[in-house]
């Protein structure tokens, strides 16, 4: 007989394993919180904006063609900003003890479509260091692009600033704990299903048919406490016996004695 999924039986088993599900969920939430607050180091982010737009000497010389040219160059500039030609100069100027590859992984360059503004974001364990790297990278790019592309259409629009109370962007403890709760619940559910499948106890008539291949001919209904039943039965028999004795006594008292005179 093929086994079919029974939703009612599934939820019944999950209800029976509810302590296991709660324990697994709480355990993984606690692990995620401990890792977020105690193990993972906070990471801060600083950003600066670069404007790609050369100011014409005469306002009449400004045209839409200039804007289109700047927009076409932005994708190229996004690559140049993270190139070794720029990052090597940044590392040397700041005296950073890291490679170009490691610095590249902490820098993100983006731009909105049809916008001449390029956003440069830097992540670091120190907010002050992140601000310093972002501003230095923008300044080095502004200087080096003149030699690399023979153009002078880049200027720093908004430098990165150090805030009074910086908030880390990583880690996010609440998000990590939510993920931990989901993982714990899923693992608890899987473990409950495995334990239920390993349980070979015969619980229903279908189990007899499936496991033993025998046909069920009858079902014995559950019987209450046999001790209470026997005691109640003995008490009933004793009451009936006392009633019979009293009845016999009354009959004997009412029967006239032989030889008595009236």
ZAMARGU-4260 file (C-alpha; in steps of 0.2 Angstrom, whole numbers, plus 5000, padded with zeros to 4 digits):
<rodrens>
0) 5000/5000/5000 | 5007/5017/4995 | 5009/5030/5008 | 5000/5046/5005 | 5003/5063/5013
5) 4990/5066/5027 | 4989/5085/5031 | 4979/5082/5047 | 4991/5068/5053 | 5006/5080/5049
10) 4999/5094/5059 | 4995/5082/5073 | 5013/5076/5074 | 5019/5094/5073 | 5008/5098/5088
15) 5015/5083/5097 | 5033/5089/5093 | 5030/5107/5097 | 5042/5108/5111 | 5056/5102/5099
20) 5051/5115/5086 | 5052/5129/5099 | 5068/5123/5106 | 5076/5122/5089 | 5070/5139/5084
25) 5075/5148/5101 | 5092/5139/5100 | 5096/5146/5082 | 5089/5163/5086 | 5101/5164/5101
30) 5116/5158/5090 | 5112/5171/5077 | 5111/5185/5091 | 5127/5179/5099 | 5136/5179/5082
35) 5129/5196/5077 | 5133/5205/5094 | 5149/5196/5099 | 5158/5188/5084 | 5154/5199/5069
40) 5163/5216/5069 | 5153/5231/5064 | 5156/5238/5047 | 5153/5257/5042 | 5150/5264/5025
45) 5155/5281/5018 | 5150/5288/5001 | 5155/5303/4990 | 5147/5309/4974 | 5157/5313/4958
50) 5149/5324/4945 | 5154/5320/4927 | 5151/5337/4918 | 5163/5349/4910 | 5158/5367/4912
55) 5159/5376/4895 | 5168/5392/4893 | 5153/5399/4884 | 5135/5395/4889 | 5131/5395/4870
60) 5143/5381/4867 | 5134/5369/4879 | 5123/5357/4870 | 5114/5340/4872 | 5128/5332/4863
65) 5140/5336/4878 | 5128/5328/4890 | 5127/5312/4879 | 5145/5311/4879 | 5147/5313/4897
70) 5134/5299/4900 | 5143/5287/4888 | 5159/5290/4898 | 5151/5286/4915 | 5151/5267/4913
75) 5170/5269/4908 | 5173/5279/4923 | 5165/5267/4935 | 5178/5254/4929 | 5193/5266/4930
80) 5188/5271/4948 | 5191/5253/4954 | 5206/5250/4943 | 5224/5247/4950 | 5229/5263/4942
85) 5218/5273/4955 | 5218/5261/4970 | 5237/5259/4970 | 5239/5278/4972 | 5226/5278/4986
90) 5235/5264/4995 | 5252/5273/4993 | 5245/5290/4998 | 5236/5283/5014 | 5249/5270/5018
95) 5236/5256/5019 | 5242/5239/5023 | 5231/5230/5010 | 5231/5224/4992 | 5222/5232/4978
100) 5211/5217/4977 | 5205/5218/4995 | 5202/5237/4993 | 5192/5234/4977 | 5181/5222/4986
105) 5176/5236/4999 | 5172/5249/4986 | 5156/5250/4976 | 5153/5262/4962 | 5136/5265/4955
110) 5126/5278/4945 | 5108/5281/4941 | 5102/5279/4923 | 5103/5295/4913 | 5112/5304/4928
115) 5129/5312/4927 | 5132/5308/4946 | 5143/5294/4951 | 5141/5287/4969 | 5157/5280/4977
120) 5154/5270/4993 | 5167/5262/5004 | 5165/5250/5018 | 5177/5249/5033 | 5177/5243/5051
125) 5181/5262/5055 | 5169/5276/5050 | 5184/5288/5050 | 5194/5277/5039 | 5179/5274/5027
130) 5177/5293/5025 | 5196/5295/5022 | 5197/5281/5009 | 5181/5288/5000 | 5187/5306/4998
135) 5205/5301/4994 | 5199/5289/4980 | 5188/5303/4973 | 5202/5315/4973 | 5215/5303/4965
140) 5202/5299/4952 | 5199/5317/4948 | 5217/5320/4946 | 5222/5304/4936 | 5207/5305/4924
145) 5215/5320/4915 | 5231/5310/4911 | 5221/5293/4907 | 5207/5300/4896 | 5214/5317/4892
150) 5198/5325/4898 | 5193/5337/4912 | 5175/5334/4915 | 5176/5327/4933 | 5173/5336/4949
155) 5168/5331/4967 | 5150/5335/4970 | 5148/5330/4988 | 5163/5323/4998 | 5160/5310/5012
160) 5157/5317/5029 | 5160/5310/5047 | 5143/5310/5056 | 5142/5312/5075 | 5134/5295/5078
165) 5138/5283/5064 | 5127/5268/5062 | 5135/5252/5056 | 5128/5245/5040 | 5133/5227/5045
170) 5129/5216/5053 | 5110/5217/5055 | 5106/5208/5071 | 5087/5208/5069 | 5089/5201/5051
175) 5101/5188/5056 | 5090/5182/5071 | 5075/5181/5059 | 5085/5170/5047 | 5090/5160/5062
180) 5072/5158/5067 | 5067/5152/5050 | 5082/5140/5049 | 5079/5133/5067 | 5060/5130/5063
185) 5064/5121/5046 | 5077/5110/5054 | 5065/5107/5069 | 5052/5102/5057 | 5063/5090/5047
190) 5069/5082/5063 | 5051/5080/5069 | 5047/5071/5052 | 5062/5060/5054 | 5058/5055/5072
195) 5040/5051/5066 | 5046/5041/5052 | 5057/5031/5063 | 5043/5027/5075 | 5037/5010/5071
200) 5023/5009/5084 | 5007/5003/5077 | 4994/5017/5080 | 4980/5016/5067 | 4971/5002/5057
205) 4980/5008/5042 | 4997/5004/5050 | 4991/4986/5053 | 4986/4984/5035 | 5002/4993/5028
210) 5015/4985/5040 | 5008/4967/5043 | 4997/4965/5027 | 4982/4959/5039 | 4964/4964/5037
215) 4956/4972/5053 | 4941/4962/5058 | 4936/4971/5073 | 4941/4985/5085 | 4940/4984/5104
220) 4935/5000/5112 | 4945/5008/5126 | 4941/5001/5143 | 4942/5012/5159 | 4951/5008/5175
225) 4949/4990/5178 | 4953/4993/5197 | 4939/5005/5198 | 4927/4994/5188 | 4930/4979/5199
230) 4928/4989/5215 | 4912/4997/5209 | 4906/4979/5204 | 4910/4972/5221 | 4901/4987/5230
235) 4886/4984/5219 | 4886/4965/5223 | 4888/4969/5242 | 4873/4981/5241 | 4862/4968/5233
240) 4867/4955/5246 | 4863/4967/5260 | 4846/4970/5252 | 4842/4952/5250 | 4847/4949/5269
245) 4836/4962/5275 | 4821/4955/5264 | 4824/4938/5271 | 4824/4945/5289 | 4808/4954/5286
250) 4800/4938/5279 | 4806/4928/5294 | 4799/4941/5307 | 4782/4941/5298 | 4780/4922/5297
255) 4770/4915/5313 | 4778/4903/5325 | 4772/4885/5325 | 4761/4881/5340 | 4758/4899/5346
260) 4741/4903/5353 | 4731/4918/5347
</rodrens>
